[in-house]
Amino acid sequence: DYSVLRTWWPVFVAIAGVSFLTLWLVQGLRDWDALFLALAGLGFGGVALTVNLRPEFAPELIHLWPAVLIAIGLLLLLRGMFGNKRRSG
């Protein structure tokens, strides 16, 4: 019976996030795209699983959008500071 997947499908997204996080760690903390995909997968999977398991928390999760913007900004700053700088010329 596949009706259980209606609740637990976000786990697969979170597993993909863990896979991208492992890829980022194995590659020596250099592939910032893998880190972004890891954080996006873990974040989306976690939020979706929370909404599926505890629907009463859904209205409260909307108030977290400033934290998401701050996390994206920090990720972009870290990428700019520590990312591979390509030289043109």
C-alpha positions as CSV (number, residue, x, y, z in Angstrom):
1,D,0.0,0.0,0.0
2,Y,1.5,3.3,-1.1
3,S,-0.7,5.5,1.1
4,V,2.1,5.8,3.6
5,L,4.1,7.7,1.0
6,R,1.6,10.6,1.3
7,T,3.2,11.3,4.7
8,W,6.8,10.2,4.4
9,W,7.8,11.4,0.9
10,P,9.9,14.3,2.3
11,V,12.3,11.8,3.7
12,F,13.5,11.1,0.2
13,V,14.2,14.8,-0.4
14,A,16.1,14.9,2.9
15,I,18.1,11.8,1.9
16,A,19.1,13.7,-1.3
17,G,20.2,16.6,0.9
18,V,22.4,14.3,3.0
19,S,23.9,12.9,-0.2
20,F,24.8,16.4,-1.5
21,L,26.2,17.3,2.0
22,T,28.4,14.2,1.9
23,L,29.5,15.1,-1.6
24,W,30.5,18.6,-0.4
25,L,32.5,17.2,2.5
26,V,34.3,14.6,0.4
27,Q,35.2,17.2,-2.3
28,G,37.1,19.2,0.4
29,L,34.4,21.9,1.2
30,R,34.8,23.5,-2.3
31,D,31.7,22.7,-4.3
32,W,29.4,25.4,-3.1
33,D,26.6,24.3,-5.4
34,A,26.5,20.9,-3.6
35,L,26.3,22.7,-0.3
36,F,23.4,24.8,-1.6
37,L,21.6,21.7,-2.8
38,A,22.2,20.0,0.5
39,L,20.8,22.8,2.5
40,A,17.9,23.2,0.2
41,G,17.1,19.5,0.3
42,L,17.4,19.2,4.1
43,G,15.5,22.4,4.6
44,F,12.6,21.6,2.3
45,G,12.5,18.0,3.4
46,G,12.4,19.0,7.0
47,V,9.7,21.6,6.6
48,A,7.6,19.3,4.4
49,L,7.9,16.4,6.9
50,T,7.0,18.7,9.8
51,V,3.9,19.9,8.0
52,N,2.9,16.3,7.1
53,L,3.4,15.0,10.7
54,R,2.2,18.1,12.6
55,P,-0.1,20.2,10.5
56,E,-0.8,22.5,13.4
57,F,2.8,23.8,13.0
58,A,2.2,24.9,9.4
59,P,1.1,28.5,10.2
60,E,4.1,29.0,12.5
61,L,6.6,27.9,9.8
62,I,5.5,30.9,7.7
63,H,7.2,33.2,10.2
64,L,10.6,31.6,9.5
65,W,11.0,33.3,6.1
66,P,13.5,36.0,7.5
67,A,15.7,33.1,8.8
68,V,15.7,31.6,5.3
69,L,16.7,34.9,3.8
70,I,19.5,35.3,6.3
71,A,20.8,31.8,5.7
72,I,20.8,32.3,1.9
73,G,22.7,35.6,2.4
74,L,25.3,34.0,4.6
75,L,25.8,31.2,2.1
76,L,26.4,33.7,-0.6
77,L,28.8,35.6,1.5
78,L,30.7,32.5,2.4
79,R,30.8,31.4,-1.2
80,G,32.2,34.8,-2.2
81,M,34.8,34.7,0.6
82,F,36.0,31.1,0.4
83,G,34.9,30.0,-3.1
84,N,37.2,29.3,-5.9
85,K,38.1,32.6,-7.5
86,R,38.4,32.3,-11.3
87,R,40.9,34.6,-12.9
88,S,40.1,35.9,-16.3
89,G,42.9,36.6,-18.7
